[in-house]
Amino acid sequence: MARESLEKSGIMKNLSKEKIAKAVKTARKEAAQKYSLIIAKESKANKDTISVCDIMKTNTSEVIKKMQSQMLLRMELLSDLYMKYLHSLDDLYGTCYIAEKEFFDKLPIDKDTLQSWDSYWKTWKQLLFRQMDAASEFERGYVRVRKSTIDSYDSYMHLWMESYAKSLAQINTFMDKYNPKTK
């Protein structure tokens, strides 16, 4: 979500990895500060009045906000891990290149064979790039569907909660009417 926001704003077009990391760290720090302010406001409000619903809502909200504040860190850590993995593979092929270059340079392979071999691997590379792009589009669509499903669920739950609240209000009215001791 944060990456999409940065991409939409055009900020990520010319940023180096260091600048992106700095932006992520700044955003993470800001999220932690906002989280602290929200928690402070909620705890002040809780001191005045407290109920079962307040306790459940406050604690659940705090857990969710804590998870949200850690999201950028988790994404950064996974990104760093994946980049390390890719760098390791690139380094492996670089090392093999050095060792194999001397060997293959001594073999009498004609230029037409090498050009055919190069064309063959370029074709595979282009196929791989198309598959990577298709996988990214699939993931983008998958996330879009999941978000839409969550939005639909959220709308349904709000309707259900409104109905539930009306039912509770009717029960309270009934109890007030037939049990004057609860007032």
Residue frames as qw, qx, qy, qz and C-alpha x, y, z in Angstrom:
[[0.000, 0.887, 0.461, 0.000, 0.00, 0.00, 0.00],
 [0.289, -0.818, 0.118, 0.484, 2.79, 2.42, 0.90],
 [0.422, -0.163, 0.611, 0.650, 4.72, 1.44, -2.23],
 [0.254, 0.614, 0.665, 0.341, 1.60, 2.00, -4.38],
 [0.099, -0.943, -0.243, 0.204, 1.16, 5.43, -2.81],
 [0.361, -0.630, 0.357, 0.588, 4.79, 6.31, -3.51],
 [0.401, 0.120, 0.706, 0.570, 4.53, 5.01, -7.09],
 [0.163, 0.787, 0.576, 0.152, 1.32, 6.96, -7.75],
 [0.165, -0.931, -0.053, 0.322, 2.89, 10.14, -6.45],
 [0.649, 0.716, -0.131, 0.221, 5.82, 9.66, -8.84],
 [0.377, -0.836, 0.395, -0.051, 8.35, 9.80, -5.99],
 [0.817, -0.265, 0.493, 0.139, 9.89, 6.38, -6.74],
 [0.744, 0.666, 0.028, 0.037, 10.84, 7.08, -10.38],
 [0.494, 0.698, -0.353, 0.379, 14.31, 8.48, -9.72],
 [0.548, -0.718, 0.339, -0.262, 15.10, 7.27, -6.22],
 [0.398, 0.420, -0.804, 0.138, 18.09, 5.16, -5.34],
 [0.689, -0.295, -0.661, 0.040, 17.80, 2.24, -2.95],
 [0.362, -0.105, -0.498, 0.781, 19.33, 4.37, -0.18],
 [0.223, -0.117, 0.009, -0.968, 16.77, 7.14, -0.69],
 [0.663, -0.278, -0.513, -0.469, 13.92, 4.62, -0.71],
 [0.625, -0.226, -0.656, 0.357, 15.27, 3.05, 2.50],
 [0.140, -0.015, -0.333, 0.932, 15.52, 6.50, 4.08],
 [0.440, -0.199, -0.227, -0.846, 11.92, 7.28, 3.03],
 [0.710, -0.277, -0.627, -0.160, 10.75, 3.96, 4.48],
 [0.485, -0.161, -0.589, 0.626, 12.56, 4.60, 7.76],
 [0.089, -0.069, 0.134, -0.985, 11.06, 8.10, 7.97],
 [0.596, -0.240, -0.399, -0.654, 7.58, 6.75, 7.26],
 [0.677, -0.237, -0.682, 0.142, 8.06, 4.02, 9.88],
 [0.277, -0.083, -0.472, 0.833, 9.15, 6.61, 12.46],
 [0.313, -0.129, -0.069, -0.938, 6.13, 8.81, 11.64],
 [0.679, -0.256, -0.573, -0.381, 3.80, 5.80, 11.92],
 [0.566, -0.208, -0.663, 0.443, 5.25, 4.93, 15.34],
 [0.050, -0.011, -0.287, 0.957, 4.77, 8.53, 16.50],
 [0.506, -0.187, -0.286, -0.792, 1.16, 8.56, 15.28],
 [0.684, -0.227, -0.692, -0.044, 0.61, 5.22, 16.99],
 [0.381, -0.138, -0.583, 0.705, 1.94, 6.62, 20.29],
 [0.190, -0.057, 0.075, -0.977, -0.31, 9.70, 20.05],
 [0.627, -0.213, -0.484, -0.572, -3.38, 7.59, 19.33],
 [0.632, -0.221, -0.704, 0.237, -2.63, 5.28, 22.26],
 [0.189, -0.063, -0.438, 0.877, -2.13, 8.27, 24.58],
 [0.391, -0.121, -0.123, -0.904, -5.47, 9.79, 23.51],
 [0.696, -0.216, -0.600, -0.330, -7.27, 6.48, 23.92],
 [0.536, -0.188, -0.686, 0.455, -5.85, 5.82, 27.37],
 [0.029, -0.004, 0.281, -0.959, -6.83, 9.34, 28.51],
 [0.559, -0.148, -0.297, -0.760, -10.37, 8.79, 27.23],
 [0.679, -0.163, -0.715, -0.046, -10.50, 5.39, 28.95],
 [0.259, -0.011, -0.639, 0.724, -9.75, 6.89, 32.38],
 [0.350, -0.102, 0.086, -0.927, -13.02, 8.84, 32.35],
 [0.825, 0.021, 0.225, -0.518, -15.42, 5.96, 31.62],
 [0.055, 0.344, -0.921, -0.175, -14.87, 2.27, 30.99],
 [0.840, 0.092, 0.198, -0.497, -17.05, -0.60, 29.79],
 [0.780, -0.042, 0.605, 0.152, -16.63, -4.13, 28.45],
 [0.652, 0.694, 0.261, 0.163, -16.95, -2.82, 24.90],
 [0.058, 0.957, -0.281, 0.033, -14.35, -0.10, 25.55],
 [0.566, -0.537, 0.618, 0.104, -11.90, -2.66, 26.89],
 [0.771, 0.211, 0.568, 0.196, -12.34, -5.00, 23.92],
 [0.493, 0.846, 0.151, 0.137, -12.29, -2.22, 21.33],
 [0.115, -0.929, 0.352, 0.021, -9.27, -0.44, 22.81],
 [0.605, -0.427, 0.651, 0.166, -7.16, -3.55, 23.16],
 [0.737, 0.397, 0.508, 0.202, -8.08, -4.84, 19.71],
 [0.346, 0.933, 0.028, 0.090, -7.35, -1.43, 18.16],
 [0.298, -0.824, 0.470, 0.108, -3.99, -1.24, 19.91],
 [0.709, -0.127, 0.652, 0.236, -2.96, -4.65, 18.56],
 [0.625, 0.643, 0.395, 0.201, -4.06, -3.73, 15.03],
 [0.127, 0.983, -0.128, 0.033, -2.28, -0.36, 15.16],
 [0.497, -0.625, 0.573, 0.186, 0.87, -2.05, 16.43],
 [0.733, 0.182, 0.601, 0.261, 0.70, -4.50, 13.53],
 [0.451, 0.854, 0.211, 0.149, 0.23, -1.59, 11.11],
 [0.136, -0.938, 0.310, 0.077, 3.18, 0.28, 12.57],
 [0.580, -0.413, 0.663, 0.232, 5.38, -2.80, 11.98],
 [0.786, 0.514, 0.341, -0.037, 4.24, -3.33, 8.39],
 [0.405, 0.875, -0.266, 0.010, 6.88, -1.15, 6.73],
 [0.307, -0.640, 0.703, -0.040, 9.62, -2.78, 8.78],
 [0.761, 0.039, 0.647, -0.040, 8.45, -6.26, 7.76],
 [0.700, 0.700, 0.144, -0.009, 8.30, -5.25, 4.10],
 [0.142, 0.878, -0.457, 0.026, 11.78, -3.73, 4.31],
 [0.504, -0.451, 0.735, -0.043, 13.19, -6.85, 5.97],
 [0.799, 0.285, 0.530, -0.009, 11.63, -9.17, 3.38],
 [0.529, 0.846, -0.064, -0.002, 12.87, -6.91, 0.59],
 [0.099, -0.789, 0.606, -0.015, 16.41, -6.92, 2.03],
 [0.673, -0.186, 0.715, -0.029, 16.32, -10.71, 2.34],
 [0.765, 0.536, 0.357, -0.001, 15.11, -11.16, -1.24],
 [0.334, 0.904, -0.268, 0.003, 17.71, -8.69, -2.54],
 [0.360, -0.619, 0.698, -0.001, 20.43, -10.62, -0.67],
 [0.773, 0.123, 0.622, -0.005, 19.22, -13.85, -2.25],
 [0.653, 0.744, 0.143, 0.027, 19.25, -12.32, -5.75],
 [0.054, 0.887, -0.459, 0.000, 22.69, -10.78, -5.16],
 [0.589, -0.385, 0.710, 0.020, 23.99, -14.19, -4.07],
 [0.787, 0.384, 0.479, 0.060, 22.72, -15.79, -7.29],
 [0.438, 0.894, -0.087, 0.041, 24.20, -13.01, -9.42],
 [0.225, -0.776, 0.590, -0.002, 27.51, -13.37, -7.59],
 [0.761, -0.094, 0.640, 0.037, 27.46, -17.14, -8.15],
 [0.732, 0.601, 0.296, 0.129, 27.04, -16.68, -11.90],
 [0.161, 0.943, -0.290, 0.040, 29.74, -14.01, -11.90],
 [0.471, -0.573, 0.670, 0.036, 32.15, -16.40, -10.24],
 [0.791, 0.202, 0.571, 0.092, 31.23, -19.19, -12.68],
 [0.525, 0.851, 0.036, -0.002, 31.74, -16.76, -15.57],
 [0.064, -0.846, 0.528, 0.037, 35.32, -16.08, -14.52],
 [0.576, -0.305, 0.757, 0.039, 36.11, -19.78, -14.13],
 [0.725, 0.387, 0.568, 0.030, 34.36, -20.90, -17.31],
 [0.371, 0.893, -0.097, -0.237, 35.52, -18.06, -19.58],
 [0.122, -0.660, 0.709, 0.214, 39.07, -19.34, -19.65],
 [0.542, 0.013, 0.840, 0.030, 37.84, -22.88, -20.38],
 [0.582, 0.632, 0.504, -0.088, 35.36, -22.00, -23.13],
 [0.208, 0.889, -0.242, -0.328, 37.63, -19.42, -24.78],
 [0.225, -0.490, 0.798, 0.268, 40.09, -22.23, -25.52],
 [0.589, 0.282, 0.757, -0.010, 37.44, -24.36, -27.28],
 [0.074, -0.100, 0.544, 0.830, 37.15, -23.93, -31.04],
 [0.271, 0.613, 0.707, -0.225, 33.49, -22.82, -31.22],
 [0.270, 0.302, 0.423, 0.811, 32.54, -20.92, -34.38],
 [0.096, 0.074, 0.178, -0.977, 30.78, -17.55, -34.27],
 [0.506, -0.170, -0.491, -0.688, 27.55, -18.81, -35.91],
 [0.583, -0.304, -0.747, 0.104, 27.10, -21.38, -33.15],
 [0.258, -0.224, -0.474, 0.812, 27.74, -18.74, -30.50],
 [0.250, -0.021, -0.122, -0.960, 25.26, -16.35, -32.15],
 [0.587, -0.256, -0.642, -0.422, 22.63, -19.11, -32.29],
 [0.510, -0.289, -0.691, 0.423, 23.30, -19.93, -28.65],
 [0.067, -0.126, -0.250, 0.958, 22.97, -16.22, -27.75],
 [0.419, -0.131, -0.364, -0.822, 19.71, -15.94, -29.70],
 [0.590, -0.285, -0.751, -0.082, 18.39, -19.05, -27.96],
 [0.391, -0.319, -0.592, 0.628, 19.10, -17.63, -24.48],
 [0.099, 0.039, 0.018, -0.994, 17.71, -14.20, -25.40],
 [0.511, -0.251, -0.566, -0.596, 14.47, -15.90, -26.45],
 [0.576, -0.363, -0.702, 0.209, 14.30, -17.71, -23.09],
 [0.231, -0.174, -0.356, 0.889, 15.09, -14.47, -21.27],
 [0.285, -0.105, -0.210, -0.929, 12.26, -12.65, -23.05],
 [0.603, -0.324, -0.666, -0.296, 9.88, -15.51, -22.23],
 [0.492, -0.307, -0.617, 0.533, 10.94, -15.33, -18.59],
 [0.024, -0.054, -0.137, 0.989, 10.40, -11.54, -18.54],
 [0.463, -0.232, -0.420, -0.745, 6.89, -12.00, -19.96],
 [0.631, -0.351, -0.692, 0.022, 6.14, -14.65, -17.32],
 [0.343, -0.210, -0.472, 0.785, 7.45, -12.35, -14.58],
 [0.188, -0.053, -0.078, -0.978, 5.24, -9.51, -15.86],
 [0.583, -0.285, -0.581, -0.491, 2.24, -11.85, -16.08],
 [0.561, -0.314, -0.682, 0.348, 2.88, -13.08, -12.52],
 [0.137, -0.118, -0.295, 0.938, 3.07, -9.48, -11.28],
 [0.388, -0.143, -0.290, -0.863, -0.20, -8.65, -13.02],
 [0.623, -0.308, -0.703, -0.151, -1.79, -11.78, -11.55],
 [0.428, -0.273, -0.586, 0.631, -0.62, -10.77, -8.06],
 [0.075, 0.005, 0.051, -0.996, -1.90, -7.22, -8.60],
 [0.539, -0.221, -0.476, -0.658, -5.29, -8.60, -9.66],
 [0.602, -0.271, -0.733, 0.165, -5.30, -11.07, -6.78],
 [0.239, -0.201, -0.458, 0.832, -4.70, -8.28, -4.27],
 [0.274, -0.078, -0.172, -0.943, -7.35, -6.13, -5.94],
 [0.617, -0.285, -0.623, -0.389, -9.90, -8.97, -5.61],
 [0.523, -0.276, -0.671, 0.447, -8.92, -9.63, -1.99],
 [0.061, -0.095, -0.252, 0.961, -9.27, -5.92, -1.14],
 [0.443, -0.160, -0.356, -0.807, -12.66, -5.81, -2.85],
 [0.627, -0.296, -0.718, -0.062, -13.73, -8.89, -0.89],
 [0.363, -0.239, -0.554, 0.710, -12.66, -7.25, 2.35],
 [0.160, -0.016, -0.013, -0.987, -14.56, -4.08, 1.40],
 [0.574, -0.245, -0.548, -0.558, -17.69, -6.14, 0.68],
 [0.590, -0.291, -0.703, 0.270, -17.29, -8.02, 3.95],
 [0.195, -0.117, -0.364, 0.903, -16.78, -4.74, 5.80],
 [0.354, -0.135, -0.216, -0.900, -19.96, -3.26, 4.27],
 [0.653, -0.287, -0.646, -0.271, -21.92, -6.37, 5.17],
 [0.511, -0.242, -0.639, 0.521, -20.60, -6.37, 8.72],
 [0.020, -0.001, 0.189, -0.982, -21.52, -2.70, 9.17],
 [0.545, -0.219, -0.380, -0.715, -25.07, -3.46, 8.05],
 [0.684, -0.261, -0.680, 0.049, -25.18, -6.45, 10.38],
 [0.358, -0.131, -0.518, 0.766, -23.84, -4.38, 13.28],
 [0.259, -0.143, -0.027, -0.955, -26.47, -1.69, 12.68],
 [0.690, -0.267, -0.502, -0.447, -29.15, -4.38, 12.85],
 [0.635, -0.177, -0.645, 0.386, -27.52, -5.85, 15.95],
 [0.125, 0.025, -0.339, 0.932, -27.39, -2.42, 17.62],
 [0.484, -0.225, -0.210, -0.819, -31.09, -1.88, 16.86],
 [0.738, -0.254, -0.615, -0.113, -31.87, -5.28, 18.38],
 [0.469, -0.121, -0.571, 0.662, -29.91, -4.40, 21.53],
 [0.132, -0.120, 0.116, -0.977, -31.76, -1.08, 21.75],
 [0.647, -0.265, -0.402, -0.591, -35.10, -2.89, 21.49],
 [0.693, -0.224, -0.647, 0.226, -34.03, -5.34, 24.20],
 [0.244, -0.017, -0.418, 0.875, -33.01, -2.40, 26.43],
 [0.384, -0.204, -0.116, -0.893, -36.39, -0.74, 25.80],
 [0.740, -0.264, -0.553, -0.279, -38.16, -3.98, 26.67],
 [0.590, -0.156, -0.611, 0.504, -36.07, -4.44, 29.81],
 [0.028, 0.084, -0.252, 0.964, -36.70, -0.83, 30.90],
 [0.527, -0.240, -0.281, -0.765, -40.40, -1.24, 30.32],
 [0.837, -0.286, -0.400, -0.241, -40.83, -4.53, 32.18],
 [0.772, -0.276, -0.357, 0.447, -38.01, -4.36, 34.73],
 [0.040, -0.952, -0.025, -0.301, -37.88, -0.95, 36.40],
 [0.727, -0.630, 0.136, 0.238, -35.01, -2.07, 38.68],
 [0.764, 0.149, 0.227, 0.585, -32.45, -1.81, 35.84],
 [0.194, 0.891, 0.134, 0.388, -32.80, 2.00, 35.64]]
